[in-house]
Amino acid sequence: MNKKTDKLNFLTAGMPLATGKGSYPEAFSILDDLNLDGMEMEFVHGVRITDKSKDFIKNNSENKVITAHGPFYINLNSKEEEKIDASVQRILDTAQVANDVGAYSITYHAAFYMGKDKETVYEQVKTQTKRIMDVIEKEKINVWIRPETTGKPTQWGDFEEIIRLSKEFEQVLPCIDFSHIHARTAGKYNTYDEFAHILDRIGKELGTFALENFHAHLAGIEYTAKGERQHLILEESDMNYKDLLKALKDFGVKGALVCESPNIEGDAQILKEYYSSL
């Protein structure tokens, strides 16, 4: 892949808030000032980026870890064929830009169950992932492709499903959103032992390699019995980030930890400083 990391890197989800309406050069300068390791490019409503921005990121990313998040309008299990095709294209577009700028990996929310049983949806996601990977291979796109664990039981993507899919394709690995898993299970997966269980499963099923090439998301989170409601600032939520960071350290996890809380850079700094103190 484009980049292999030798440590756990702390990233903001999108440009730091302090960038305001500024551009990537300002964002990179702020990341340097805050001693943060990089950022996740957020393609929320579509994969749009200027050639100038792409060139800047590519030329200035040697000391940064860059990841990318695909648009929200992705559903590989849509009832409408054209929406599936559009979803596949959005994932490919995200991967192409990530490859162009020398990014580490991309992530996206892959699908909704749409009232179908889990196995049927798994097979559909697998079929569409094969379509994606055939193009990735042909075009020599050199980034990790990572479906993300999702925050609601109506969304495809519990950590078992993501691990299973990762075993099927060489260039697919999980993006583990610990806040989503916590919300999806209405408050479980918030102790050291539970975090360790997830990491242990990944290590056993996918190998140590997957722990040393990790991509994760973390934020405070508000949830109900139906799963995720919204992201919160870490200290305003029950997310047990300290035990999570201890588990990540104990398992020797390397890669990218992207902070998605509303205060992205402040909370990313809190995470990095606490991790460094362990």
Secondary structure by P-SEA (a helix, b strand, c coil): cccccccbbbbccccccccccccaaaaaaaaaaacccbbbbcccccccccaaaaaaaaaccccbbbbbbcccccccccccaaaaaaaaaaaaaaaaaaaaaccccccccccccccccaaaaaaaaaaaaaaaaaaaaaaccbbbbbbbbcccccccccaaaaaaaaaacccbbbbccaaaaaaaaccccccaaaaaaaaaaaaaaccccccccccccccccccccccccccccccccccaaaaaaaaaaaaccccbbbbcccaaaaaaaaaaaaaaac
